[in-house]
Amino acid sequence: MHNSSKLKERKIPIKMMNTEKFIIYACPVGELNEQINFYFQKSQERCGENPAHHYMPHCSLTGFFNANPNTIPDYLNSLDQTYHQSQNLSLDIKIVQMMFKPKWHGLELKASGLQHLIANFAEIMHHQPIEENIRLKDWLHISFAYKFQSQHHETLKKLAEKMINPESLTQWELRFYQKHSNGCWTCLQSWPL
Protein backbone atom coordinates (compact mmCIF):
# COMPACT_ATOMS: atom_id res chain seq x y z
CA MET A 1 0.00 0.00 0.00
CA HIS A 2 1.35 3.37 -1.00
CA ASN A 3 1.15 6.06 1.67
CA SER A 4 1.40 9.54 0.26
CA SER A 5 1.75 12.32 2.76
CA LYS A 6 1.68 15.96 1.94
CA LEU A 7 4.88 17.82 2.57
CA LYS A 8 4.49 21.22 4.13
CA GLU A 9 5.52 23.83 1.64
CA ARG A 10 7.58 26.69 2.91
CA LYS A 11 6.06 29.92 1.74
CA ILE A 12 8.63 32.31 0.34
CA PRO A 13 7.37 35.74 -0.64
CA ILE A 14 7.34 35.94 -4.42
CA LYS A 15 9.35 39.14 -4.41
CA MET A 16 12.18 37.44 -2.43
CA MET A 17 12.50 34.42 -4.74
CA ASN A 18 15.55 34.35 -7.00
CA THR A 19 17.35 37.06 -5.08
CA GLU A 20 21.01 37.43 -4.26
CA LYS A 21 22.84 39.44 -1.56
CA PHE A 22 24.38 42.80 -2.37
CA ILE A 23 26.14 45.54 -0.39
CA ILE A 24 27.92 48.86 -0.93
CA TYR A 25 31.38 49.39 0.55
CA ALA A 26 34.07 52.04 0.60
CA CYS A 27 37.35 50.16 0.21
CA PRO A 28 40.89 51.41 0.77
CA VAL A 29 43.27 51.09 -2.16
CA GLY A 30 47.03 51.22 -1.75
CA GLU A 31 49.26 50.91 1.30
CA LEU A 32 46.51 50.78 3.93
CA ASN A 33 44.72 48.00 2.06
CA GLU A 34 47.98 46.02 1.77
CA GLN A 35 48.77 46.50 5.46
CA ILE A 36 45.32 45.34 6.58
CA ASN A 37 45.41 42.29 4.28
CA PHE A 38 48.85 41.35 5.63
CA TYR A 39 47.52 41.85 9.17
CA PHE A 40 44.60 39.51 8.37
CA GLN A 41 47.09 36.84 7.29
CA LYS A 42 49.35 37.22 10.35
CA SER A 43 46.50 37.53 12.86
CA GLN A 44 44.89 34.35 11.53
CA GLU A 45 48.22 32.50 11.82
CA ARG A 46 48.73 33.66 15.42
CA CYS A 47 45.21 33.75 16.87
CA GLY A 48 43.01 31.74 14.51
CA GLU A 49 40.13 32.91 12.39
CA ASN A 50 37.62 35.59 13.35
CA PRO A 51 34.75 36.99 11.24
CA ALA A 52 36.89 39.84 9.84
CA HIS A 53 38.85 37.25 7.85
CA HIS A 54 35.78 36.58 5.66
CA TYR A 55 35.89 40.07 4.15
CA MET A 56 38.24 42.33 2.25
CA PRO A 57 39.29 45.56 4.03
CA HIS A 58 36.17 47.70 3.77
CA CYS A 59 33.81 50.21 5.34
CA SER A 60 30.14 49.19 5.09
CA LEU A 61 27.99 52.03 3.78
CA THR A 62 24.83 49.89 3.68
CA GLY A 63 23.70 46.65 5.20
CA PHE A 64 23.27 43.61 2.98
CA PHE A 65 20.17 43.78 0.81
CA ASN A 66 18.47 41.17 -1.34
CA ALA A 67 17.80 41.92 -4.98
CA ASN A 68 16.96 40.04 -8.13
CA PRO A 69 20.14 39.93 -10.26
CA ASN A 70 18.07 41.11 -13.24
CA THR A 71 17.44 44.43 -11.46
CA ILE A 72 21.09 45.13 -10.64
CA PRO A 73 21.65 47.32 -13.72
CA ASP A 74 18.99 49.65 -12.25
CA TYR A 75 20.88 49.80 -8.94
CA LEU A 76 24.20 50.42 -10.70
CA ASN A 77 22.75 53.12 -12.97
CA SER A 78 21.11 54.88 -10.01
CA LEU A 79 24.31 54.74 -7.95
CA ASP A 80 26.37 55.97 -10.91
CA GLN A 81 23.95 58.85 -11.48
CA THR A 82 23.97 59.76 -7.77
CA TYR A 83 27.79 59.57 -7.69
CA HIS A 84 28.13 61.95 -10.66
CA GLN A 85 25.56 64.36 -9.18
CA SER A 86 27.56 64.43 -5.92
CA GLN A 87 30.79 65.77 -7.41
CA ASN A 88 30.28 69.07 -5.55
CA LEU A 89 30.30 67.14 -2.23
CA SER A 90 33.51 66.29 -0.45
CA LEU A 91 33.66 62.50 -0.66
CA ASP A 92 36.82 62.38 1.45
CA ILE A 93 37.13 59.67 4.07
CA LYS A 94 38.93 60.73 7.21
CA ILE A 95 40.46 58.22 9.61
CA VAL A 96 39.42 59.43 13.06
CA GLN A 97 41.29 56.92 15.20
CA MET A 98 42.51 53.36 15.64
CA MET A 99 40.38 51.68 18.33
CA PHE A 100 40.80 48.55 20.41
CA LYS A 101 37.61 47.55 22.22
CA PRO A 102 37.39 44.22 24.08
CA LYS A 103 35.62 42.47 21.16
CA TRP A 104 36.39 44.80 18.22
CA HIS A 105 39.57 46.31 16.76
CA GLY A 106 39.69 48.68 13.81
CA LEU A 107 39.64 52.19 12.41
CA GLU A 108 36.86 54.66 13.06
CA LEU A 109 36.08 56.78 9.99
CA LYS A 110 34.24 59.97 9.13
CA ALA A 111 32.77 60.68 5.68
CA SER A 112 29.67 62.86 5.85
CA GLY A 113 29.65 63.65 2.10
CA LEU A 114 29.83 59.96 1.24
CA GLN A 115 27.04 59.17 3.71
CA HIS A 116 24.95 61.89 2.03
CA LEU A 117 25.61 60.33 -1.40
CA ILE A 118 24.50 56.88 -0.18
CA ALA A 119 21.40 58.36 1.51
CA ASN A 120 20.45 60.00 -1.81
CA PHE A 121 20.95 56.69 -3.62
CA ALA A 122 18.81 54.83 -1.04
CA GLU A 123 16.06 57.45 -1.41
CA ILE A 124 16.05 57.03 -5.21
CA MET A 125 15.88 53.24 -4.87
CA HIS A 126 13.10 53.51 -2.26
CA HIS A 127 10.85 54.86 -5.02
CA GLN A 128 11.67 51.96 -7.36
CA PRO A 129 10.09 48.49 -7.34
CA ILE A 130 12.83 46.82 -5.28
CA GLU A 131 12.78 43.68 -3.15
CA GLU A 132 14.17 45.23 0.03
CA ASN A 133 14.87 48.75 1.27
CA ILE A 134 18.51 49.71 1.62
CA ARG A 135 19.67 50.14 5.22
CA LEU A 136 22.23 52.88 5.76
CA LYS A 137 25.15 52.53 8.17
CA ASP A 138 25.69 55.23 10.78
CA TRP A 139 28.96 54.03 12.31
CA LEU A 140 31.67 54.10 9.65
CA HIS A 141 34.65 51.88 10.38
CA ILE A 142 37.07 49.27 9.06
CA SER A 143 37.27 46.12 11.16
CA PHE A 144 40.62 44.47 11.78
CA ALA A 145 39.24 41.80 14.12
CA TYR A 146 36.03 41.12 16.04
CA LYS A 147 34.32 38.38 18.03
CA PHE A 148 37.75 37.00 18.87
CA GLN A 149 38.63 35.11 22.04
CA SER A 150 39.42 37.54 24.87
CA GLN A 151 42.86 36.04 25.48
CA HIS A 152 43.84 37.22 21.96
CA HIS A 153 42.95 40.89 22.60
CA GLU A 154 46.46 42.05 23.51
CA THR A 155 48.22 39.99 20.80
CA LEU A 156 45.87 41.31 18.10
CA LYS A 157 46.21 44.87 19.39
CA LYS A 158 50.02 44.79 19.36
CA LEU A 159 50.03 43.19 15.91
CA ALA A 160 47.72 45.89 14.50
CA GLU A 161 49.75 48.70 16.09
CA LYS A 162 52.91 47.23 14.56
CA MET A 163 51.55 46.43 11.09
CA ILE A 164 48.93 49.10 10.31
CA ASN A 165 49.71 52.79 9.92
CA PRO A 166 46.47 54.83 9.76
CA GLU A 167 48.42 57.66 8.12
CA SER A 168 49.50 55.48 5.17
CA LEU A 169 48.93 56.77 1.68
CA THR A 170 45.43 55.64 0.78
CA GLN A 171 42.97 56.17 -1.98
CA TRP A 172 39.40 54.92 -1.65
CA GLU A 173 36.86 53.35 -3.98
CA LEU A 174 33.10 53.13 -3.72
CA ARG A 175 32.21 49.52 -4.62
CA PHE A 176 28.99 47.65 -5.31
CA TYR A 177 29.47 43.99 -4.34
CA GLN A 178 27.56 40.77 -4.73
CA LYS A 179 28.15 38.16 -2.04
CA HIS A 180 27.59 34.66 -3.39
CA SER A 181 26.16 31.81 -1.32
CA ASN A 182 29.58 30.07 -1.36
CA GLY A 183 31.17 33.09 0.39
CA CYS A 184 32.87 34.47 -2.75
CA TRP A 185 32.57 38.11 -3.75
CA THR A 186 32.12 39.90 -7.08
CA CYS A 187 32.67 43.64 -7.40
CA LEU A 188 30.10 44.66 -10.00
CA GLN A 189 31.23 48.28 -10.31
CA SER A 190 33.55 50.74 -8.56
CA TRP A 191 34.04 54.50 -8.49
CA PRO A 192 37.09 56.47 -7.26
CA LEU A 193 36.55 58.62 -4.18
C-alpha positions in Angstrom: 0.0 0.0 0.0 1.3 3.4 -1.0 1.1 6.1 1.7 1.4 9.5 0.3 1.8 12.3 2.8 1.7 16.0 1.9 4.9 17.8 2.6 4.5 21.2 4.1 5.5 23.8 1.6 7.6 26.7 2.9 6.1 29.9 1.7 8.6 32.3 0.3 7.4 35.7 -0.6 7.3 35.9 -4.4 9.4 39.1 -4.4 12.2 37.4 -2.4 12.5 34.4 -4.7 15.6 34.3 -7.0 17.3 37.1 -5.1 21.0 37.4 -4.3 22.8 39.4 -1.6 24.4 42.8 -2.4 26.1 45.5 -0.4 27.9 48.9 -0.9 31.4 49.4 0.6 34.1 52.0 0.6 37.4 50.2 0.2 40.9 51.4 0.8 43.3 51.1 -2.2 47.0 51.2 -1.7 49.3 50.9 1.3 46.5 50.8 3.9 44.7 48.0 2.1 48.0 46.0 1.8 48.8 46.5 5.5 45.3 45.3 6.6 45.4 42.3 4.3 48.8 41.4 5.6 47.5 41.9 9.2 44.6 39.5 8.4 47.1 36.8 7.3 49.4 37.2 10.3 46.5 37.5 12.9 44.9 34.4 11.5 48.2 32.5 11.8 48.7 33.7 15.4 45.2 33.7 16.9 43.0 31.7 14.5 40.1 32.9 12.4 37.6 35.6 13.4 34.7 37.0 11.2 36.9 39.8 9.8 38.9 37.3 7.9 35.8 36.6 5.7 35.9 40.1 4.2 38.2 42.3 2.3 39.3 45.6 4.0 36.2 47.7 3.8 33.8 50.2 5.3 30.1 49.2 5.1 28.0 52.0 3.8 24.8 49.9 3.7 23.7 46.7 5.2 23.3 43.6 3.0 20.2 43.8 0.8 18.5 41.2 -1.3 17.8 41.9 -5.0 17.0 40.0 -8.1 20.1 39.9 -10.3 18.1 41.1 -13.2 17.4 44.4 -11.5 21.1 45.1 -10.6 21.7 47.3 -13.7 19.0 49.7 -12.2 20.9 49.8 -8.9 24.2 50.4 -10.7 22.7 53.1 -13.0 21.1 54.9 -10.0 24.3 54.7 -8.0 26.4 56.0 -10.9 24.0 58.8 -11.5 24.0 59.8 -7.8 27.8 59.6 -7.7 28.1 61.9 -10.7 25.6 64.4 -9.2 27.6 64.4 -5.9 30.8 65.8 -7.4 30.3 69.1 -5.6 30.3 67.1 -2.2 33.5 66.3 -0.5 33.7 62.5 -0.7 36.8 62.4 1.5 37.1 59.7 4.1 38.9 60.7 7.2 40.5 58.2 9.6 39.4 59.4 13.1 41.3 56.9 15.2 42.5 53.4 15.6 40.4 51.7 18.3 40.8 48.6 20.4 37.6 47.6 22.2 37.4 44.2 24.1 35.6 42.5 21.2 36.4 44.8 18.2 39.6 46.3 16.8 39.7 48.7 13.8 39.6 52.2 12.4 36.9 54.7 13.1 36.1 56.8 10.0 34.2 60.0 9.1 32.8 60.7 5.7 29.7 62.9 5.8 29.6 63.6 2.1 29.8 60.0 1.2 27.0 59.2 3.7 25.0 61.9 2.0 25.6 60.3 -1.4 24.5 56.9 -0.2 21.4 58.4 1.5 20.4 60.0 -1.8 21.0 56.7 -3.6 18.8 54.8 -1.0 16.1 57.4 -1.4 16.1 57.0 -5.2 15.9 53.2 -4.9 13.1 53.5 -2.3 10.8 54.9 -5.0 11.7 52.0 -7.4 10.1 48.5 -7.3 12.8 46.8 -5.3 12.8 43.7 -3.1 14.2 45.2 0.0 14.9 48.8 1.3 18.5 49.7 1.6 19.7 50.1 5.2 22.2 52.9 5.8 25.1 52.5 8.2 25.7 55.2 10.8 29.0 54.0 12.3 31.7 54.1 9.6 34.6 51.9 10.4 37.1 49.3 9.1 37.3 46.1 11.2 40.6 44.5 11.8 39.2 41.8 14.1 36.0 41.1 16.0 34.3 38.4 18.0 37.8 37.0 18.9 38.6 35.1 22.0 39.4 37.5 24.9 42.9 36.0 25.5 43.8 37.2 22.0 43.0 40.9 22.6 46.5 42.1 23.5 48.2 40.0 20.8 45.9 41.3 18.1 46.2 44.9 19.4 50.0 44.8 19.4 50.0 43.2 15.9 47.7 45.9 14.5 49.7 48.7 16.1 52.9 47.2 14.6 51.6 46.4 11.1 48.9 49.1 10.3 49.7 52.8 9.9 46.5 54.8 9.8 48.4 57.7 8.1 49.5 55.5 5.2 48.9 56.8 1.7 45.4 55.6 0.8 43.0 56.2 -2.0 39.4 54.9 -1.7 36.9 53.4 -4.0 33.1 53.1 -3.7 32.2 49.5 -4.6 29.0 47.7 -5.3 29.5 44.0 -4.3 27.6 40.8 -4.7 28.2 38.2 -2.0 27.6 34.7 -3.4 26.2 31.8 -1.3 29.6 30.1 -1.4 31.2 33.1 0.4 32.9 34.5 -2.7 32.6 38.1 -3.8 32.1 39.9 -7.1 32.7 43.6 -7.4 30.1 44.7 -10.0 31.2 48.3 -10.3 33.5 50.7 -8.6 34.0 54.5 -8.5 37.1 56.5 -7.3 36.6 58.6 -4.2 
